[in-house]
């Protein structure tokens, strides 16, 4: 009978492989990074690296997407916080700019007050009555402060005092001022370059003033040189004009010779921006029954 050697041979093979493995492991351990297993591991890593990179590139956008979804509420809050902070800073900058502008207006008005001959009453604009028919403002000073009917109202600085209008109603604590753009307002004006005079009247709304009775043939500066109109002093039958001379009324915006050649039509843009008017001075000239 022939004996079977399969199981025994298998056991010998297993024992041999185990012994070989132990020998290789022992040798690899002793040789460290230069051992045979380390070299095989580096080879496997080199082989797997491109595959791992491909898998990472394919799956990372998906992972980033879900990560972004998880952080979306937080990002929205941060974005809103940044917008709120920006809005707050812009508000502070705007408020600071407005305060600086107001401060400069007050400094200019104080300097103007000290430069004018008649005594003045500083006032704040507290309301306006701009409409299609009447153009007035209300100031916070009245008869208790010495304000009287028909007194001129000005603004600006010492180098450029500007005519605002005239007091037409007075209470103990406030006054109404008719603006020079009102249709019922008129003032004698003089052209700076030629010295010719005329009557400046309001046309209402955003329309320029009209300067009437300017003689035909009056010369004006050529090119882009500006022409200005100022109040002029006059005396009729011992009565002096209501407005001191030299107050800036405005700048000539257009000139047309009338068809009858008897006078020149002159349009004048007011020197005061009435929509932004905040502070004024009332000139304490002598009161009279009329406001001519």
Secondary structure, DSSP 8 states (H G I E B T S, - for coil): -----HHHHHHHHHHHHHHHHHHHHHHHHHHGGGSHHHHHHHHHHHHHHHHHHHHHHHHHHHHHHHHHHHHHHHHHHHHHHHHHHHHHHHHHHHHHHHHHHHHHHHHHHHHHHHH-SS-EEEEEEEEE---SS--EEEES--GGGT--TT-EEEEEETTEEEEEEEEEEE-SS-EEEEETTSTT-EEEEEETTT--EEEEE---TT--EEEEEE-TT-----TT---EEEE---EETTEE-SS-TT-EEEEEEEEEE-TTSSSEEEEEEESS-GGG--EEEEE-----SS--
